[in-house]
Amino acid sequence: MTTLKVLKLAAAVEAVSVCLLFANLFTVHWPAVSSALGPTHGTAYLVSIVCAFTVAGATGRTKLLALVPGIGGYLAVRSLRAAKVPGC
């Protein structure tokens, strides 16, 4: 897989997992769900950051946006699309 594809996948996992974590927090607050989704979200967040920093054509803005917790990967992908990086 290319770095850009991995970034898109990690961004999706990051956004979905944070939504599920908040849904769990505001409703039933099951510890097992938090224990499963927390590391998944954290890993997706870190993968998004690493991919955003290593993708060809990433600007400083893209790299900074990747650091936003929860939706940073999605913002980085949008920034790459706006910069018209090939493959976005």
MODELLER restraints for C-alpha pairs under 7 A, 6 or more apart:
rsr = mdl.restraints
at = mdl.atoms
rsr.add(forms.Gaussian(group=physical.xy_distance, feature=features.Distance(at['CA:3:A'], at['CA:51:A']), mean=5.84, stdev=0.5))
rsr.add(forms.Gaussian(group=physical.xy_distance, feature=features.Distance(at['CA:3:A'], at['CA:55:A']), mean=5.91, stdev=0.5))
rsr.add(forms.Gaussian(group=physical.xy_distance, feature=features.Distance(at['CA:4:A'], at['CA:55:A']), mean=6.45, stdev=0.5))
rsr.add(forms.Gaussian(group=physical.xy_distance, feature=features.Distance(at['CA:7:A'], at['CA:48:A']), mean=5.39, stdev=0.5))
rsr.add(forms.Gaussian(group=physical.xy_distance, feature=features.Distance(at['CA:7:A'], at['CA:51:A']), mean=5.55, stdev=0.5))
rsr.add(forms.Gaussian(group=physical.xy_distance, feature=features.Distance(at['CA:7:A'], at['CA:52:A']), mean=6.85, stdev=0.5))
rsr.add(forms.Gaussian(group=physical.xy_distance, feature=features.Distance(at['CA:7:A'], at['CA:73:A']), mean=6.75, stdev=0.5))
rsr.add(forms.Gaussian(group=physical.xy_distance, feature=features.Distance(at['CA:8:A'], at['CA:77:A']), mean=6.69, stdev=0.5))
rsr.add(forms.Gaussian(group=physical.xy_distance, feature=features.Distance(at['CA:10:A'], at['CA:44:A']), mean=5.00, stdev=0.5))
rsr.add(forms.Gaussian(group=physical.xy_distance, feature=features.Distance(at['CA:10:A'], at['CA:47:A']), mean=6.37, stdev=0.5))
rsr.add(forms.Gaussian(group=physical.xy_distance, feature=features.Distance(at['CA:10:A'], at['CA:48:A']), mean=5.59, stdev=0.5))
rsr.add(forms.Gaussian(group=physical.xy_distance, feature=features.Distance(at['CA:10:A'], at['CA:73:A']), mean=6.89, stdev=0.5))
rsr.add(forms.Gaussian(group=physical.xy_distance, feature=features.Distance(at['CA:11:A'], at['CA:44:A']), mean=6.99, stdev=0.5))
rsr.add(forms.Gaussian(group=physical.xy_distance, feature=features.Distance(at['CA:11:A'], at['CA:48:A']), mean=6.16, stdev=0.5))
rsr.add(forms.Gaussian(group=physical.xy_distance, feature=features.Distance(at['CA:11:A'], at['CA:73:A']), mean=4.20, stdev=0.5))
rsr.add(forms.Gaussian(group=physical.xy_distance, feature=features.Distance(at['CA:11:A'], at['CA:74:A']), mean=5.08, stdev=0.5))
rsr.add(forms.Gaussian(group=physical.xy_distance, feature=features.Distance(at['CA:13:A'], at['CA:44:A']), mean=6.17, stdev=0.5))
rsr.add(forms.Gaussian(group=physical.xy_distance, feature=features.Distance(at['CA:14:A'], at['CA:41:A']), mean=5.28, stdev=0.5))
rsr.add(forms.Gaussian(group=physical.xy_distance, feature=features.Distance(at['CA:14:A'], at['CA:44:A']), mean=5.14, stdev=0.5))
rsr.add(forms.Gaussian(group=physical.xy_distance, feature=features.Distance(at['CA:14:A'], at['CA:45:A']), mean=5.83, stdev=0.5))
rsr.add(forms.Gaussian(group=physical.xy_distance, feature=features.Distance(at['CA:14:A'], at['CA:70:A']), mean=6.14, stdev=0.5))
rsr.add(forms.Gaussian(group=physical.xy_distance, feature=features.Distance(at['CA:14:A'], at['CA:71:A']), mean=6.85, stdev=0.5))
rsr.add(forms.Gaussian(group=physical.xy_distance, feature=features.Distance(at['CA:15:A'], at['CA:70:A']), mean=5.81, stdev=0.5))
rsr.add(forms.Gaussian(group=physical.xy_distance, feature=features.Distance(at['CA:15:A'], at['CA:71:A']), mean=5.64, stdev=0.5))
rsr.add(forms.Gaussian(group=physical.xy_distance, feature=features.Distance(at['CA:17:A'], at['CA:37:A']), mean=6.22, stdev=0.5))
rsr.add(forms.Gaussian(group=physical.xy_distance, feature=features.Distance(at['CA:17:A'], at['CA:41:A']), mean=5.44, stdev=0.5))
rsr.add(forms.Gaussian(group=physical.xy_distance, feature=features.Distance(at['CA:18:A'], at['CA:41:A']), mean=6.46, stdev=0.5))
rsr.add(forms.Gaussian(group=physical.xy_distance, feature=features.Distance(at['CA:18:A'], at['CA:70:A']), mean=5.89, stdev=0.5))
rsr.add(forms.Gaussian(group=physical.xy_distance, feature=features.Distance(at['CA:21:A'], at['CA:34:A']), mean=6.45, stdev=0.5))
rsr.add(forms.Gaussian(group=physical.xy_distance, feature=features.Distance(at['CA:21:A'], at['CA:37:A']), mean=6.60, stdev=0.5))
rsr.add(forms.Gaussian(group=physical.xy_distance, feature=features.Distance(at['CA:24:A'], at['CA:30:A']), mean=6.69, stdev=0.5))
rsr.add(forms.Gaussian(group=physical.xy_distance, feature=features.Distance(at['CA:48:A'], at['CA:66:A']), mean=6.61, stdev=0.5))
rsr.add(forms.Gaussian(group=physical.xy_distance, feature=features.Distance(at['CA:48:A'], at['CA:73:A']), mean=5.12, stdev=0.5))
rsr.add(forms.Gaussian(group=physical.xy_distance, feature=features.Distance(at['CA:49:A'], at['CA:66:A']), mean=5.33, stdev=0.5))
rsr.add(forms.Gaussian(group=physical.xy_distance, feature=features.Distance(at['CA:49:A'], at['CA:67:A']), mean=6.32, stdev=0.5))
rsr.add(forms.Gaussian(group=physical.xy_distance, feature=features.Distance(at['CA:52:A'], at['CA:58:A']), mean=6.71, stdev=0.5))
rsr.add(forms.Gaussian(group=physical.xy_distance, feature=features.Distance(at['CA:52:A'], at['CA:62:A']), mean=6.86, stdev=0.5))
rsr.add(forms.Gaussian(group=physical.xy_distance, feature=features.Distance(at['CA:52:A'], at['CA:63:A']), mean=5.76, stdev=0.5))
rsr.add(forms.Gaussian(group=physical.xy_distance, feature=features.Distance(at['CA:52:A'], at['CA:66:A']), mean=6.37, stdev=0.5))
rsr.add(forms.Gaussian(group=physical.xy_distance, feature=features.Distance(at['CA:52:A'], at['CA:76:A']), mean=6.58, stdev=0.5))
rsr.add(forms.Gaussian(group=physical.xy_distance, feature=features.Distance(at['CA:53:A'], at['CA:63:A']), mean=5.66, stdev=0.5))
rsr.add(forms.Gaussian(group=physical.xy_distance, feature=features.Distance(at['CA:57:A'], at['CA:85:A']), mean=6.14, stdev=0.5))
rsr.add(forms.Gaussian(group=physical.xy_distance, feature=features.Distance(at['CA:58:A'], at['CA:80:A']), mean=6.62, stdev=0.5))
rsr.add(forms.Gaussian(group=physical.xy_distance, feature=features.Distance(at['CA:62:A'], at['CA:76:A']), mean=4.99, stdev=0.5))
rsr.add(forms.Gaussian(group=physical.xy_distance, feature=features.Distance(at['CA:62:A'], at['CA:79:A']), mean=5.61, stdev=0.5))
rsr.add(forms.Gaussian(group=physical.xy_distance, feature=features.Distance(at['CA:62:A'], at['CA:80:A']), mean=6.77, stdev=0.5))
rsr.add(forms.Gaussian(group=physical.xy_distance, feature=features.Distance(at['CA:63:A'], at['CA:76:A']), mean=6.98, stdev=0.5))
rsr.add(forms.Gaussian(group=physical.xy_distance, feature=features.Distance(at['CA:65:A'], at['CA:72:A']), mean=5.46, stdev=0.5))
rsr.add(forms.Gaussian(group=physical.xy_distance, feature=features.Distance(at['CA:65:A'], at['CA:75:A']), mean=5.89, stdev=0.5))
rsr.add(forms.Gaussian(group=physical.xy_distance, feature=features.Distance(at['CA:65:A'], at['CA:76:A']), mean=5.57, stdev=0.5))
rsr.add(forms.Gaussian(group=physical.xy_distance, feature=features.Distance(at['CA:66:A'], at['CA:72:A']), mean=4.07, stdev=0.5))
rsr.add(forms.Gaussian(group=physical.xy_distance, feature=features.Distance(at['CA:66:A'], at['CA:73:A']), mean=5.22, stdev=0.5))
rsr.add(forms.Gaussian(group=physical.xy_distance, feature=features.Distance(at['CA:66:A'], at['CA:75:A']), mean=6.59, stdev=0.5))
rsr.add(forms.Gaussian(group=physical.xy_distance, feature=features.Distance(at['CA:66:A'], at['CA:76:A']), mean=5.21, stdev=0.5))
rsr.add(forms.Gaussian(group=physical.xy_distance, feature=features.Distance(at['CA:80:A'], at['CA:88:A']), mean=6.83, stdev=0.5))
rsr.add(forms.Gaussian(group=physical.xy_distance, feature=features.Distance(at['CA:81:A'], at['CA:88:A']), mean=5.39, stdev=0.5))
